[in-house]
Each structure stands twice: as C-alpha cells, then as structure tokens.
Amino acid sequence: MIISILLGLLVGATAKLFMPGRDPGGWIITCLLGIAGAAVAHYIGTTAGYYREYEPAGFISSVAGSLLILFCYRILIGRTTETR
C-alpha cells in the first residue's frame, strides 16, 4: 500500500512535468490526482489484461490516467474559480 502511494506521487509529479502551468489546487492536489489516476489506470489495465503487476506499461498508463484526471480537474475547477 505504501509503495502504491509513493508510486502514485511519482506518477503525479511526472504528469505535472508533462502538463505544466498553474493548477487551482497546487502541487499537493496534483500529487493526489496522480494517485487517483494511477489507481484507476492500474485497475483498468490489469483487469482488462493489458499488462501485469509492475510492468513498465503500467507506469505509462498511470501517467496517462493522471494526465486525463489533471486535465479534467483543470477544466472543472478552473471554470468555477473564474466565475467568482
């Protein structure tokens, strides 16, 4: 469990490198979104049989999932903060 959290933080930081700019929540929220993206991508990838545990494809799909969640977060939260 702790290793998964640490890998999720690494995935969140990697996603932040690929998607620079100001985030409405800061780096802590970005890392938490990285953990969520990694968990979702891991679940989908292993359940569908695309890869097994601890394969490099899992890290790549986790980064992609984190980028997707970060992108959606920026769209949703960015709109609510601009209207205030």
C-alpha positions as CSV (number, residue, x, y, z in Angstrom):
1,M,0.0,0.0,0.0
2,I,2.8,2.5,0.9
3,I,4.7,1.6,-2.3
4,S,1.5,2.3,-4.3
5,I,1.1,5.7,-2.7
6,L,4.8,6.5,-3.4
7,L,4.5,5.4,-7.0
8,G,1.3,7.5,-7.3
9,L,3.2,10.5,-6.0
10,L,5.9,9.8,-8.6
11,V,3.2,9.5,-11.3
12,G,1.6,12.7,-10.2
13,A,4.9,14.6,-10.4
14,T,5.6,13.1,-13.8
15,A,2.1,14.1,-15.0
16,K,2.8,17.6,-13.7
17,L,6.0,17.7,-15.8
18,F,4.1,16.8,-18.9
19,M,1.3,19.3,-18.2
20,P,2.9,22.4,-16.7
21,G,1.1,25.5,-15.6
22,R,-0.8,26.7,-12.7
23,D,-3.2,24.3,-11.1
24,P,-6.1,25.5,-9.0
25,G,-5.1,23.3,-6.1
26,G,-1.3,23.4,-6.1
27,W,1.2,20.5,-6.0
28,I,-0.5,18.6,-3.2
29,I,-3.7,18.2,-5.2
30,T,-1.7,17.4,-8.3
31,C,0.0,14.5,-6.5
32,L,-3.3,13.3,-5.0
33,L,-4.8,13.4,-8.5
34,G,-1.7,11.4,-9.6
35,I,-2.5,8.7,-7.0
36,A,-6.1,8.6,-8.2
37,G,-5.1,8.4,-11.9
38,A,-2.6,5.7,-11.1
39,A,-5.2,3.7,-9.2
40,V,-7.8,3.9,-12.0
41,A,-5.3,3.1,-14.8
42,H,-3.9,0.2,-12.8
43,Y,-7.3,-1.2,-12.2
44,I,-8.5,-0.9,-15.8
45,G,-5.2,-2.2,-17.2
46,T,-4.8,-5.2,-15.0
47,T,-8.5,-6.1,-15.2
48,A,-8.6,-5.9,-19.0
49,G,-5.3,-8.0,-19.2
50,Y,-3.3,-5.3,-20.9
51,Y,-0.4,-5.8,-18.5
52,R,0.5,-7.5,-15.2
53,E,1.7,-6.0,-12.0
54,Y,4.9,-3.9,-12.0
55,E,5.4,-3.8,-15.8
56,P,6.6,-0.6,-17.5
57,A,3.3,-0.3,-19.4
58,G,1.6,0.1,-16.0
59,F,3.6,3.2,-15.2
60,I,3.0,4.7,-18.7
61,S,-0.8,4.1,-18.4
62,S,-0.8,5.5,-14.9
63,V,0.8,8.7,-16.2
64,A,-1.8,8.8,-19.0
65,G,-4.6,8.3,-16.4
66,S,-3.1,11.1,-14.2
67,L,-2.9,13.4,-17.2
68,L,-6.5,12.8,-18.0
69,I,-7.7,13.4,-14.4
70,L,-5.5,16.5,-14.2
71,F,-6.9,17.9,-17.4
72,C,-10.5,17.3,-16.3
73,Y,-9.7,18.8,-12.9
74,R,-8.3,22.0,-14.6
75,I,-11.4,22.3,-16.7
76,L,-13.9,21.8,-13.9
77,I,-12.2,23.8,-11.2
78,G,-10.8,26.4,-13.5
79,R,-14.3,27.4,-14.6
80,T,-15.6,27.7,-11.0
81,T,-12.8,29.9,-9.8
82,E,-13.0,32.2,-12.9
83,T,-16.7,32.9,-12.3
84,R,-16.2,34.2,-8.7
